[in-house]
Amino acid sequence: MSRLTAIKPEAATGAAAELFAKIKKAAGKVPNAYATVGTHSPAALGAMLNVDAVLASGSLAKADIEVIKLAVSEVAGCDYCIAAHTLMGKFAGLSPDTMKQVRAGSASGDAKRDALVRFVRILVTTSGTVAADEVEAIRGAGYSEQQVIEINLAIASITFTNLVNRVNDTTLDFPAVA
């Protein structure tokens, strides 16, 4: 059960109402996580949506963005984001088996995707300066320097959502993932 209050999107006013209307138009509903953030900080929700818009218009494929978000959410243990991004991953063309492999950090048979998952897991499970050979490995797998920056942005975006949902214990409104 969620720990933080959230208004019903249809009862929102001002900036929250505007953001909720945009989300509902794009997604068909306002997910519980967005309702919680928007209730307490429409500015934070707007910033998060802007970051995701930047990612969507960037150089990473939609599937790569979902791989990043799944890998980070698995490491963080955010069941809400795992459920949401498993659904989004399906829409981005990822198979159920691929998403299980991403979450487990196991080889998928796609060398570029495996390099991405390895790099993301290194970034979120270690501290300090990342070893130069790890940066070379992600570039060697075919990711540009622009994409390395965008990988970091995607990690920042999903980390925020993971943290909100872990604090809130947000009620799932996406199909649960086993």
Helices and strands as residue ranges (DSSP letters): G 9-11, H 14-27, H 32-40, H 42-56, H 62-76, H 79-91, H 96-104, H 111-125, H 132-140, H 145-168
